[in-house]
C-alpha cells in the first residue's frame, strides 16, 4: 500500500527520538511543562502547600466577613470561610489528577477490551458489543454522568468510576474500526493458517498495532475527565467539600463572583490550562506515532 511504513506483523516502531521530536514542537513542550509542574505540585502538596487546605483563619476575612484579595500572606487570597485559596488549589490539583488518571485508565481499559473483542470476533459477539456501545453513545455523556452521580453517593472513587462509565465509548468505537481492519490483513490470516492461537494473534499482532492509538487517547482522555470532574463538582454532585477539587472550589465560591472574582477565575484558569496542556501533548503524540500523519505538518 502506498505510503505504508509498517512491517507486516509488527507495530510501528516507537522511535527513540519520540521525546526529541516532541520537544521540537513548542506547543507540545509548553503543554508537557505545564503537566510536569502541576503533577509535581500535586504530588508534593503536603510540603509545598503554605497552609492546611481546610484551615480557617481568623484573619482570613475582612471585617465585613468577605474573602480577602490576593496579598503577601495569602498569594491567591482567601475563600468564603477564610481558607487559603493557594493551598486549596494545590490540593485540588491532586484530587483532579487522581480522578483524571483513574477514570481515564478505567475507560481506556473498558473501551480497549470491548473495541478489540468486537473488532476481532465477528457474528453475534461483535453485534452485541457494538450495539451496546451505540446505545451508550446515544445518551449525552454529561446527562448520563449526572444521573449516575445522583444515584450513587459522591466520593472520589465513585466520581472517577462514573466518569469512566461515560467516556469509554469513543475509545471502543475507534479500536473496533482499527481492529476490524487489522484482522483482515494478510499477516493475521497467515497466522491463523499456521494454527496460531487467538491469544497469540491478539497480543503479538493486533494489540501492538493499536498501542499508539491507545497512548494518544490515554493522553487526550485525561483532559476530558478533568473537565467532566470539574463540571460535576461545580454542579454539586462531584467530589464533596471539604475535599478540595478545582470544580468544587468554583461551586463553593460562585456567590462571590462579582465581589471576589479571583475565587472563580483562578480555578477556572487552572482547569482550562491543564486541559489545554494534555490536548497539546496528545495532539503532538498523535502526529508523531501515527505514520499517516507524518509529513502533513
Buried (B, 14 or more C-beta within 10 A) or exposed (E): EEEEEBEEBEBBEEEEEEEEBBEEBEBBBBBBEBBEEBBEBBEEBEEEBEBEBBEEBEEBBEEEEEBBBBEEBBEBBBBBBBBBBBBBBBBBBBBBBBBBBBBBBBBBBBBBBBBBBBBBBEEEEBEEBBEBBEEBBEEEBEEBBBEBBEEEEBEBEBBBBBBBBBBBBBBBBBBBEBBBEBBEBEEBEEBEEEEBEEEEBBEBBBBBBBEBBBBBBBBBBBBBBBBBBBBBBBBBBBBBBEBBBBBBBBBBBEEBEEEBEBBBEBBBEBBBBBBBBBBBBBBBBBBBBBEEEEEEE
